[in-house]
Amino acid sequence: MKNTAFSRSPQLMSETFLDGFIEPYFKNRHIYMDAVRMHGSPLYILEPDILVNRAIQFRKAFSRSLTWVKCFFAVKSNNLPLVSRLLIKQGYGLDVSSGVELNIALSLGADDIIFSGPGKTVDELELALANASTVTVLLDSIGELERLAALARKNRIKIRAGIRLNNNPDGLWRKFGIPLDALDMCYEMSKKEKYLDFCGLQFHSSWNLNALKQADFIQILGSKLKRMPKAYLESLKFIDIGGGYWPPQGEWLISDQPLEHLHLPADSINHFAEALVGSIREHILNLTDCDIYLEPGRWICNDAMHILITAIDRKEEDLVIADGGTNMVGWERFESDYFPVLNLSNPSNTETPFMILGSLCTPHDVWGYTCFGKDIQEGDILMIPTQGAYTYSLRQHFIKPLPSVVPLRRVMVDEQPYEYSVAMMPQPEDE
Ligand SMILES: Cc1ncc(COP(=O)(O)O)c(C=O)c1O
């Protein structure tokens, strides 16, 4: 889950920036504390309004200057069915990467699903074929193309297919997609396959703080497409430029000083859209008037889910054990990433060194090395905000049970907007 290739140098995070970030969570702390009182601790909190706002904002950024844009939420970034359900209601399609995710999408009634990812099994391809009216398969290799073609022929089912292009042949990224040079060969093969409706192309690059990498590949793709036959260009119905948009607050990392945090700023989504739409217009839409697909994950769900835990054992003046462990996030996130831990029970805008560790029987179970709180006492409720992306989906059945998710609903109270109340909505297990 780590970004190891920075396109910008980290800078020290300013206190003002951090103050602005934590302020709304302290302001609404009674709502989050009520959720713990009602539903117990530890807990995931989902804020549907934030999710929906992000979805609207993201689409607006691109659809302002492109007519045919379709957004597909990358289910892997947060696989809580309610998240996908809310996004489907906003007109999003779903981007799935396995049979498990495809089954989630189908059970939610998604009517536009793209299935991408390497190493699709025969069972997964058959599931896609059985749902060919709603699924488009993005093929990751020539072998996969042959496997899907054979199954489609055998079952006499026609299915939409696209090719995933490799946009980074270095190291571990080689595993994704088909090299651009192989596009001619794919086209020749596709002409012989009457059960495969080849109608699109996809590429994806991860962890972009700005649009440079994606815009560069759009240019490279444009020069390749220029040399493809006219009939091929006419058969293209979509070009999918993937996900990988870093949320506007940027990437935050710990440093060797507990009170100094590193910050890699990210461009706003309007800046991403401006650069990408410019590149698409210049290099793609002059050749084909296909639709543009986008597959955002992190940008949509990052800010919409938080983690609440409770201090249960204050072992030292500056060390506390919480009831929740980092099996809730599934990886040792906070040994490298920085996120403020807020003491909702005893808040303070001053950050203090304090080791906040989880209750798993491993030293790598770290929530943070500092706290925004006057102190931490046993029973205090702690919040780690904005943990919606690549945490819930990676949660592990490891040592401790998995906590529930509680969705919050924004309501009007005494004509005051933006108050919250805990909404009793079904838990994921019930869905
Ligand atoms: C093919 C594909 N599309 C979309 C995404 C979503 O990326 P992000 O969550 O960074 O937007 C991923 C993430 O790995 C991906 O592999």
The ligand as an ORCA input file, in Angstrom:
! r2SCAN-3c Opt
* xyz 0 1
  C      -6.877     -1.086    -12.023
  C      -7.087     -0.183    -10.880
  N      -8.010      0.798    -10.989
  C      -8.257      1.653     -9.983
  C      -7.569      1.562     -8.789
  C      -7.888      2.541     -7.705
  O      -6.801      3.334     -7.386
  P      -6.954      4.510     -6.312
  O      -7.625      3.933     -5.151
  O      -5.555      4.914     -6.016
  O      -7.745      5.591     -6.976
  C      -6.586      0.576     -8.627
  C      -5.818      0.472     -7.388
  O      -4.901     -0.261     -7.213
  C      -6.329     -0.318     -9.701
  O      -5.422     -1.294     -9.609
*
